[in-house]
Amino acid sequence: MNVLKRLSLVSMIAGLTVLTACGGNSASGNDTAGVGASAAPAADAAPAQGKPVTIEFWYGLGGKLGENMETLIQKFNASQQEVIVKGIVQADYSETEQKLQAAIATGQVPAAVLSSNMDWARKGYFASMDELIAEQPDFNKEDFVQTFLKQGQVDGKQYFLPMYGTTQVMYYRKDAFEKSGIDASQLKTWEDLAAAAKKMTVQDGGKTTFFGWEPMWGSGNMIDAVMSKGGSILSEDGTKVTIDSPEWVETWDLFRKWIHEDKIMRIHSGGQGWEYWYKTIDDVMKGQAAGYTGSSGDQGDLDFSIVSAMEQPGWAGVGEGKPVAEALMAGIPAKAGDTEKQAAMKWLTYFTNSENTAFWSINTGYISVRQSALKDPAFVSFSETNPQIKVPLMQASHASAPFQDPTGGKISDALKIAADKVQIENTPAAEALKEAQQTAQSALDKMK
């Protein structure tokens, strides 16, 4: 489901909103009352002797992901008597950030949140974690996957802790590939995949009844494909937005053609929260599509007796794929009280220990954030009989770094709008990306 589910790739919803119910219950005493009303007050007073500190942890995960998060919250609460974590469920990552923005404005913030925003960290909305980390005796900073840990740093300080890594991989129905005589190991390029999708597509009277492939709605999949073709978002000196280059236009227009002209692919868009994501998964699991591009974290929702996984392809004459791999990170709002901040770090340290990050990877497909997790006995045993768990790890070894938007999200927003025009409205990529480039360049120029 980007990061960046899902990640990397979710834009910020601005503006203050009325805090309403969070849409979901959880078994560890979590509630769905208005988050503003239930958030712990930002008080610095120490708790009464012997009384545990109760903190809220906000996260926007659904389905099996939400269930696994709840399992670890319960496990943490049972493991010690100093801290009680109450999980507050949001619809998705965007809603989490939206409600956090409103909570920051009122001062009624959670102690920890599955969300990260570098611009907000620079503005002082998040607390630096360095001193809190130093207080954790078993943290072992060097054991973290350093590329993930560095993604949480702002100006040399650690503001966010990687909870799990993600990269978007390919999931396909084994029976559909077998029926059409397609060997997944031979699909090395997007050109190969398009040819396979065309072969597997079933059309009746001009209407497609079985799709050869389903990309995931949004800019993420198409950005991955551009990175694999050698494209970039900014020039090397960071002064020019390059999203209207030939690499971008050619790649995005192929996706438009596959969806709207050839009708060998389709997307689901809109809906509440992750609705579009699960509709895409359902198409494949119910035999209405041969495969889709989704998060490494989808593995907990899939039946691998039906589907298998493979890496994203590259392009003919260019080389192997270079899709983005990023860390999904948690932060501690600066307005939380000192006691709550310490309690939050205790919880985040627990979530990311070797055993638990291995558990998360096994049960979700997301990438472990600690190197030692790969030697965890449960992970070793699971990977021997479930080779799909290794696919995200292999892809991450040659992945692109996530884009850090210097405009506070305006470039990413321009790309999201352009992606909708290409994927949904059938707008030629050259037109959509030219407009996006002008908007993004204007935002970048204002940062000088």
N, C-alpha and C positions, 0 to 999 in steps of 0.2 A: 504494500500500500504506500515519500519521498518524504524520500525525503524527502530533502531535502527532503508515509506513505508518503503526507507522503511527499520527501523533500525538498525536497530541494526545489522546490519547485512550486511552493504555495505562496501566494502574494499576501501582503499585509492588508487587512481591512481597517481603514482609518476611521476616526470619529468616535466620540463617546456614545455609548448605548445604554439603555436601561438594562439592568442586570436581571435576567429571568432564569427560569428553571433550566437545569443542565441536561435534561433528556437522558436519564439512565440511572439505575440503581446499582449498588455494588454490595458485596456480601461482608465487607469488613467494617460495616457501620457507616459506609459512605451514604450520602444523601443527595437528593437532587433539588434541594431548596435553592433559592436564588443565591448565586455565588457571592454577591456582595454582602448579603445578610449573614452568610455562614462563614465567611472568611475570618481567620483568626486576627485579632487586633494586633497592631504593631506596637507591642509593649516590650520593654526591656527588662521588666522585673523577673527575677528568678522564680520558678515554680515552687509551690509549697513542698517541704521536705517529703520525699517518698512519692510524690505525685508525678506521674509521667507528663511530659509535654505533648499536647495534641497539636498536630500541624495538618494543614491541607496541602495536597499535591494535585495540581490540575494537569490533566492530560486529555488529548483528543484522539482516543483509540477506540475502535469498535470491533465487533466480531471476536475471533479467537485472540486477537492482539489484546483487546480489553480484558478478556478472561485471564490471559497469562499475566498481565499487569496486576490484576486483582490477586492472583495466586501469590505473587511475590510480596505484595503489600501485606497480605495475611501472614505470610511466612516471617516477614520482618517484625511485625507486631508481636508474634509469638516468640521471637528469638531473644527479646530483651524487654526490660521494664521501664526504660527511660523515655521512650518516644512512642507515640501512637500516630500512625499516618492515616489520614482519611483521604481516600481518593475521590476527587470530584471530576466526573466525566463530562467532556465537551463533545460536540458533534464531530469536530475534526481539528486539525492544526490551526486553521484560519480562525475558527471561532475561539479557540483558546487564546490566541494573540489579541483578538478583538476584545474579549472580556477582560484580559489582563490589562489592556490599555485603560479601560474604564476603572478597573480596580486601583491602578496606580494613581489615577486622578483623585479618587476618594480616599486613598491611603489605606484601604481595607484589602490588603494583598494576601495571597497564599504564601506559605513559606518556601515552596518549590513549585516549579512549573516546567512541563515538557515543552519548552519553547526557547528560541534564541533569536536575538536581534542585535547585531553588532552596533547599529546606530543608536539603539536605546542604551546599550552598555556605555557608549561614549557620553551619552547625555546624563548618565548617573542613575538610570532606572533599575539597573541590576547591580548586585554587590560583587566585588572582586572576591574570588574564592581562595586566593593564595594562603592567607592566614588560617582560614577554616580547614584547608587541606593539611596544613602543617600540624594541626591539632589531632589529625586522624593517624593513629600509630601504625595501622596496617594498610595505608593507602597505596604505597609503592608506585609512585608516579611513573617510574621508568618502565613498568610492565605494560602500560597502556600502549596501544597502537599509536605511535607518535603522530602520524598524519591526521588521525582523528582528534587527538588531544590538541594539536596546534590549531585546528579549526575553531576551537573554543577560546582562543586567545585574542585579546584586543590590546594593541599597543604594549605587548610584552607581558600582560597580566592575564591570568586565567579567569574568565568570566562565566564560562559555560563548561559543563562536564559532558563528554560524549556518553550517551546511554546505549546506543547501538549504531552500527553502520549500515548503510543501505546503498544499493545500486540496482538499477532496473535491468532485469534479465528476461529471457524468453521462455514461455511455457507453451507446450504443444501437446495435442492429443496423439498418443502413440498409435491408435487405430487409424486416425485420419492420414497420418504420414505413411503408415504401412499400406493402406488401401491404394494410395497414389504412388507407391514405390519410391518414397522420398527418404533419404538418409540424412538425419539431422546433422550428423558430423560433417557432412559435405556442404552445409550452408554457411559459407565463409563470408559472403558479401550480402549487402542489401539487394543487389541485383538477383542473387541466388534466391533470396527469400521471396522477392516479388514474383519470380517465375514459379516457385513452389506454390505460392498463394493462388496464383492464377490457375494452376493445375488442379488445386483442391477445391476451388470455388464452384458452387453449384448454382446455376441460374435457370429460371423458368419464366418464359415470357418476358424477358427483360428485367425480371426481379430476382435479386440474389436471395436464395433460401439457405445457403451455407457459405459463410465467409472464410476466405483463405487465411486471413489474419486480422487482428484487431489491435491497433495501437491504442495507448491510453490517452484519454482526453487531456489536453493541456500542452504547454510548450515543452515539457520535459523530454518526452520521447524524441521529438524532432531536434531539440538542442543536442541530445546525445548523438544523434546521427550526424549532425553538423560537426561536432567535435571529432568524430571518427573520420570525417572527410578533411580535417585540417583547418576548419574554420575557427574563428575567435570572436569574442564579444567586444573586446577593446583592442586597440592597437598596442604594440609593445610598450610605448611610452605612456599609455593610459589616457591619451588626449582625444582619441577618435573612436566613436562607436562604429563597429564594422559589421553590423548585422544585415547589411544589404549587399554583402560581397557575393561573388558567384557561388561560393561553397554553400552559403545560406539559401540563396534563391533557387539553385538547382535542387538542393535536398528537399526543401519545404514544398516545392512545386511537384516533386515526385509523390510526396504524401497526398497532396491535393488530388493528383491524377489517380492514384490508387483508390482513393475514397470515392471521388465524385464521378470520374470518367470510366475507369475500368470496373469500379464497384466490386473489387476483390477484397477490399478492406472496409471497415467502418469503425466509428467511435460512438460511445454513449456519452452524453454530456448533460450537465445540469443536475437537478435533483437536490435532495437534502444531504449534507455531509458527504459521506463516502458512497452514496447511492450509485453514482455512475461507475465507480470502481467495481462494486459487487455485481452490477449488471454485466459488466465486461467479463468478469470471472464466470458468472452463471452461463453466459453464452457458450463458453468453452466446455464447462463441466456438463452442460445439458446437450452437447452435441450440435450446437448451432454455429460454431466457428472452430477452425482447426487449431488456433493458438492466439496468444496475446502477449503484449509486452507489459510487464508489471513489476512490482517491487519484489526484492528478495524476501521481504516480510510477508508476502502472500503465502509462503509455503505452509504456514499453519492452517490455511483455509482450503488447501488443495488435497486431492486424493491422488497420490502418486502411483496407484495401480492403474489410473486412467491417463495421467499426464506425466511428462518428464520436463526437464529444464535444460536450457543451453544458453551460452553467452550471446550477447548482442553481436551481430556481424560487423564487419568493416565495409570498405568499398573497393571495388575492382581497381587495381592499379595504385591504391593508396596504402593499404595495410590493414592490420587487425583493428577491431573496434576499440574506441576510447571513450566509452560513456562515463558520465560523472559517478563518482563514489563519494558519499558524504556521510558525516556523522549527524544523527539526530541527537540534539543536546538539551540538557536541562539547565535552568538558571535559578538563582535565588534573588527575588526582588529586593532592592535596596531598602524599601520601607518596612520590611519584616523586622521584628525585634531581634536583638542579639541572641536571645535564648532560642527563638524559632530558627534563626540562621544556623546555629550549631546543630539543632535537631535535624534540620533539612540536610546538612552535609553528612550527618550520620546515616540517614536514609539513602542518599545518593551513593555514598561509599559502599553501602551494603548491596545496592542494586547492581553496582558495577564490579563486585568482587569476582574472582575467577569462576567460582562455581555457578553464580547466578547469571553472569553474562554468557556462560556456556549453556545454561538452561534456556535462556532467552533465544539464543541462536538455534538450538535444537527444536524448540517449540514454535518458532516464528519464521526462521529462515534469515533473519537479520544477521549481520556480521558482528561477531564478538569484538568488544573494544579492548580486551586484554590479550596479550600474546600467550600468556599461560593457559588461557581457556582452550587453546587448541590441543593441549596435553591433558585436559580434564578427562578422566576415564569415561564418563558418560558421553562426552562429545566424540571421543575416539571410537567408542563402540557404535554410536549412532551413525557416524559417517561411513562406517564399513558397510552397512546395510542400506544406507540412504545417501547415495552419491550426489543427489541434487543439492545437498547442504554445502558441497564444496564449490558449486558453480559461482556463487557471488564472490567467494574468496579468490577464485582464479581470475575472475573478471576485474576485481579490485586491484590486482597486481599490475594491470596496465591501463588503469582508469584515469580520467581527467579530474582535476580538483574542482570543487564547486565554485561558482562565480560569486565573488564578494562585491556586491553592488555599491559603488562609491556614492550613489545618489540617494541612498536610503530606500531603494526599492523601485524607483521610477523606471529604470531600464528594464528590470524584470517585469514590471507592469506593462510596459510597451510591448514586450515580447508575448505576454499572455494575451493581450488584445489582438495582436497580429496572428497568433496561433488560432484563436477563435474564428477569425476571418477566413483563414485558409481551410481549417478543418470543418467548420460548420457552414460558413457562407459561400464556400467555393470561390473566394477571391484569389486571383493570381498572386503567387508568392511575391513577385517583384513589386507589385502595388502595395501589398500589406506590409512588407518589410521596409520599403522606402519610407512609408509614413511612420513606421515604428522607429526607424533610424533618426528621422528628423526630430521626433518627440524626445527620444532618448538623448540625442546629441545636445538638444537645447537644455535638458536637465543637467547633463554633465558640464556644459559650459558655465552654468550658474554656480557650480561648485568651486570655480577658480577664484 
